[in-house]
Amino acid sequence: MTADPHPSSLKDLEARLSDARQRAGIQQEEERDARTDGGPPPTSAMGLALRVGIELAAGLAVGGGIGWFLDRWLGTSPFLLLVFFVLGAAAGMLNVYRLTQAMNAPDGRGGGTA
């Protein structure tokens, strides 16, 4: 008794998957052709502004939180809170700087201008 290695249900599944992959490939090519510059899809100004705000707020919150926790633990209030708050602000600004450099790069990857 030899069993069929590919029952008909598996063959049907393979056929449907190959059709779906083919359709997805065609759709990806159409999207690629729609973009003339070949870079990443355009981002709205509102989305960029929201990302900048979140980057800054996250840096401040994380830095301040670490400083507050260390001050409570080591009893050095408010020294470490101030130090880590400034470090968090610097990290947030560095992230925003990297974002603007990536936006201005010709290839969209942040490699600088050519």
Secondary structure, DSSP 8 states (H G I E B T S, - for coil): ----SS-HHHHHHHHHHHHHHHHHHHHHHHHHHH-SS-S-----HHHHHHHHHHHHHHHHHHHHHHHHHHHHHHT-TTHHHHHHHHHHHHHHHHHHHHHHHHHHSTTSSS----
